[in-house]
Amino acid sequence: MKDYRIILADDHVMMREGIKNMIDAVPGLAVAGEAGDGLKLLKMLKKSLPDMVILDISMPGLRGIEAAHEIKSLYPDVRVLMLSMHKNEDFLSMALEAGAKGYLLKEDSGDELLLAIAQIRKGETYLSRKLASAFPSAILSICQGTRKAAPDPLTPRERQVLQMIAEGSTDRQISDLLCISVRTVHRHHANIRSKLNLKRTADLVKYAIAQGYTSSVLGT
């Protein structure tokens, strides 16, 4: 029987190595590739599709939520298992709405990771036990589709620009990475500040971290 192929997308090398070791030890499972950021992940998927992507919710270049949206749109047969340090209901809801079939906390055990993979492989949804016990009514409403995340005021492109600003990229670097003009970057920047009613770059960074766009701190 052909191996069930999984791509790992996480900017922490040690996290990827730990997950890879667990997966490779299970007969029938195989790590087919690794990516350190969301943009590299999407480039990898253009070349070869796995059965599943295990995706960090906060990554450089492209946040896991946006990457999950892209995967759902372009590769609907690829299952997404989201890894997160966030125990917030809104992050869980956003992940499931983006197409994720599972949501695990990074502090969950390796046994639960393998259980999640097995359950998602069977076509089911898996949610962290810790979250399920913390707010079971919210879990039920999310699974039933009766509860949705609060709408994000930013467009997908504005979210990309905000993430890159928070990660310390210059306007020229953002222009080059996204293949848009510097003038367009300035317009996105102005729209972001206006929509969020935030004037200082430091406040934009704080917002980006709070929303899970990045775990980076500008200047570090």
Backbone torsions as a table, in degrees:
resi	resn	phi	psi	omega
1	MET	NA	140.5	-178.4
2	LYS	-68.9	140.5	178.6
3	ASP	-62.7	148.4	173.0
4	TYR	-83.7	113.2	-169.2
5	ARG	-92.6	132.4	-175.7
6	ILE	-128.6	134.7	172.4
7	ILE	-104.9	135.6	178.7
8	LEU	-101.6	127.9	178.8
9	ALA	-126.1	104.0	-178.6
10	ASP	-158.9	138.6	-177.5
11	ASP	-82.5	-2.9	177.6
12	HIS	-99.8	113.4	-175.7
13	VAL	-61.1	-41.7	-178.2
14	MET	-64.6	-36.6	177.1
15	MET	-63.6	-44.5	178.9
16	ARG	-63.1	-41.5	-178.7
17	GLU	-63.8	-41.4	179.6
18	GLY	-63.7	-44.2	179.1
19	ILE	-66.7	-41.7	-179.9
20	LYS	-59.5	-43.6	180.0
21	ASN	-61.9	-40.5	179.4
22	MET	-66.1	-43.8	-177.0
23	ILE	-68.6	-44.7	-177.8
24	ASP	-65.0	-19.2	179.4
25	ALA	-81.6	-7.3	-178.0
26	VAL	-101.8	119.9	177.7
27	PRO	-57.3	134.4	178.6
28	GLY	93.2	-10.3	176.2
29	LEU	-110.8	144.9	179.9
30	ALA	-150.0	135.9	173.7
31	VAL	-81.6	115.8	-174.7
32	ALA	-92.8	-8.9	179.9
33	GLY	173.9	165.9	179.8
34	GLU	-137.3	144.0	177.4
35	ALA	-136.0	140.3	-178.5
36	GLY	-94.4	-7.6	175.5
37	ASP	-153.5	167.2	-174.2
38	GLY	-65.1	-36.7	-179.7
39	LEU	-67.4	-41.0	177.2
40	LYS	-64.7	-36.0	178.3
41	LEU	-60.2	-47.7	-177.9
42	LEU	-64.5	-36.2	175.9
43	LYS	-64.9	-38.3	179.3
44	MET	-64.9	-39.2	-178.3
45	LEU	-67.7	-26.5	177.7
46	LYS	-66.1	-27.1	-176.7
47	LYS	-89.8	-38.0	-176.8
48	SER	-157.3	127.7	-177.6
49	LEU	-92.9	130.8	174.0
50	PRO	-89.5	-178.0	173.2
51	ASP	-85.7	-30.1	-176.9
52	MET	-146.4	149.9	169.7
53	VAL	-120.2	127.1	172.1
54	ILE	-97.2	116.2	-162.0
55	LEU	-123.9	125.0	174.8
56	ASP	-72.7	135.8	-177.0
57	ILE	-71.4	-27.1	-179.0
58	SER	-119.3	107.5	-179.0
59	MET	-137.6	155.3	175.1
60	PRO	-65.8	155.0	172.8
61	GLY	82.4	-50.2	-179.5
62	LEU	-156.2	120.9	-179.0
63	ARG	-62.3	150.3	-178.5
64	GLY	-57.6	-34.8	179.4
65	ILE	-61.3	-46.8	179.9
66	GLU	-67.6	-38.5	177.8
67	ALA	-62.6	-39.9	178.7
68	ALA	-63.9	-40.0	176.2
69	HIS	-58.8	-45.0	-179.4
70	GLU	-63.7	-42.6	-179.8
71	ILE	-63.7	-44.2	179.6
72	LYS	-60.2	-40.5	-177.5
73	SER	-73.6	-44.3	-173.1
74	LEU	-92.0	-33.3	-174.4
75	TYR	-133.6	69.7	-172.9
76	PRO	-62.0	-19.2	-180.0
77	ASP	-83.6	-10.4	179.4
78	VAL	-84.6	122.8	179.8
79	ARG	-83.1	144.9	-179.8
80	VAL	-119.1	126.0	172.0
81	LEU	-111.5	117.4	-175.4
82	MET	-91.4	132.3	172.9
83	LEU	-106.1	137.8	-176.6
84	SER	-152.8	152.5	171.1
85	MET	-94.6	-4.5	-175.5
86	HIS	-87.7	126.5	178.0
87	LYS	-100.8	18.9	-175.9
88	ASN	-83.9	137.9	-179.5
89	GLU	-61.1	-37.1	-177.2
90	ASP	-65.6	-38.0	177.2
91	PHE	-64.5	-41.2	177.5
92	LEU	-60.8	-47.2	-179.3
93	SER	-63.1	-43.8	179.0
94	MET	-61.7	-40.0	-179.3
95	ALA	-64.0	-44.6	-179.4
96	LEU	-68.5	-38.3	177.7
97	GLU	-66.9	-29.0	179.0
98	ALA	-76.2	-9.1	177.5
99	GLY	114.6	-0.4	179.3
100	ALA	-65.0	140.3	178.0
101	LYS	-99.6	-1.2	178.4
102	GLY	-159.4	154.3	-179.8
103	TYR	-141.9	114.2	178.9
104	LEU	-119.6	147.8	171.6
105	LEU	-84.1	147.6	-179.8
106	LYS	-65.1	-19.6	179.4
107	GLU	-85.7	-6.3	178.7
108	ASP	-65.8	156.6	-175.9
109	SER	-75.2	162.2	176.9
110	GLY	-63.1	-35.2	178.6
111	ASP	-61.5	-37.3	179.8
112	GLU	-70.9	-33.4	175.6
113	LEU	-60.8	-46.7	-179.8
114	LEU	-66.3	-34.7	176.7
115	LEU	-65.7	-40.9	179.2
116	ALA	-63.2	-43.7	178.8
117	ILE	-59.7	-45.4	-178.5
118	ALA	-63.6	-40.6	-177.5
119	GLN	-70.6	-42.6	179.1
120	ILE	-66.1	-36.2	179.0
121	ARG	-60.7	-29.3	179.7
122	LYS	-84.6	1.0	178.7
123	GLY	93.7	10.7	-179.4
124	GLU	-101.3	173.7	177.1
125	THR	-105.5	140.4	178.9
126	TYR	-123.7	131.8	178.5
127	LEU	-124.7	140.8	-179.3
128	SER	-48.5	132.7	179.2
129	ARG	-59.5	-37.1	-178.7
130	LYS	-64.7	-38.8	178.4
131	LEU	-72.0	-39.4	-179.4
132	ALA	-61.7	-36.2	179.9
133	SER	-81.6	-23.2	-177.7
134	ALA	-76.6	-42.5	177.7
135	PHE	-145.0	74.3	-176.2
136	PRO	-61.2	-34.3	-179.4
137	SER	-66.4	-37.8	178.4
138	ALA	-67.6	-40.0	177.7
139	ILE	-59.1	-45.6	-178.3
140	LEU	-62.8	-43.6	-178.3
141	SER	-67.2	-35.0	178.1
142	ILE	-66.8	-45.8	-179.2
143	CYS	-64.5	-32.8	179.8
144	GLN	-81.4	-10.1	179.3
145	GLY	79.5	14.2	-179.6
146	THR	-91.0	-8.1	178.3
147	ARG	-124.9	134.2	179.5
148	LYS	-124.3	157.1	178.2
149	ALA	-69.4	154.7	174.8
150	ALA	-60.6	136.9	-177.6
151	PRO	-62.2	139.7	177.7
152	ASP	-83.6	127.1	-178.6
153	PRO	-70.1	-15.9	-175.6
154	LEU	-94.9	149.5	173.7
155	THR	-76.3	164.0	177.8
156	PRO	-55.0	-41.2	179.4
157	ARG	-66.9	-39.6	178.0
158	GLU	-64.3	-35.3	177.8
159	ARG	-66.0	-39.1	176.3
160	GLN	-62.3	-46.2	-179.2
161	VAL	-63.1	-43.6	179.4
162	LEU	-60.3	-44.0	179.4
163	GLN	-59.6	-44.0	-178.9
164	MET	-68.0	-35.8	174.7
165	ILE	-61.1	-46.6	-178.6
166	ALA	-64.0	-28.8	179.9
167	GLU	-87.0	3.2	173.0
168	GLY	92.2	9.9	179.9
169	SER	-72.1	143.9	174.9
170	THR	-79.9	167.0	177.9
171	ASP	-60.2	-38.4	179.1
172	ARG	-65.8	-41.0	178.8
173	GLN	-65.2	-41.2	177.6
174	ILE	-62.9	-42.6	178.3
175	SER	-58.0	-46.1	-178.1
176	ASP	-67.5	-42.8	-176.8
177	LEU	-68.1	-37.0	-176.4
178	LEU	-97.9	-1.9	179.4
179	CYS	58.1	45.2	175.1
180	ILE	-128.9	164.0	-178.3
181	SER	-74.3	157.8	176.7
182	VAL	-62.5	-35.9	177.8
183	ARG	-61.0	-40.0	177.8
184	THR	-66.1	-38.3	176.0
185	VAL	-60.3	-44.2	179.0
186	HIS	-60.2	-40.3	-179.6
187	ARG	-65.7	-43.7	177.1
188	HIS	-61.0	-42.6	-179.3
189	HIS	-59.3	-45.5	-179.9
190	ALA	-65.0	-40.6	179.0
191	ASN	-64.0	-39.9	178.8
192	ILE	-61.4	-48.3	-179.9
193	ARG	-60.4	-41.3	-178.2
194	SER	-67.6	-46.9	-177.9
195	LYS	-64.3	-38.3	-177.1
196	LEU	-90.7	-8.4	-177.2
197	ASN	55.1	44.9	178.9
198	LEU	-123.3	128.9	-174.9
199	LYS	-100.3	-35.9	-174.8
200	ARG	-91.3	145.3	177.5
201	THR	-61.1	-37.2	179.4
202	ALA	-59.4	-36.1	179.0
203	ASP	-72.3	-34.5	175.5
204	LEU	-63.5	-40.6	179.0
205	VAL	-63.7	-44.8	178.9
206	LYS	-59.9	-42.2	178.5
207	TYR	-63.1	-44.6	-178.3
208	ALA	-61.2	-41.7	179.1
209	ILE	-66.9	-43.3	-179.2
210	ALA	-63.7	-31.9	-178.6
211	GLN	-90.1	1.9	176.9
212	GLY	80.1	14.6	177.4
213	TYR	-69.7	-32.3	-177.7
214	THR	-160.0	155.2	173.4
215	SER	-105.5	2.4	-177.0
216	SER	-76.5	156.0	173.4
217	VAL	-118.3	126.7	-175.8
218	LEU	-55.1	129.5	176.5
219	GLY	92.9	0.1	179.2
220	THR	-114.0	NA	NA
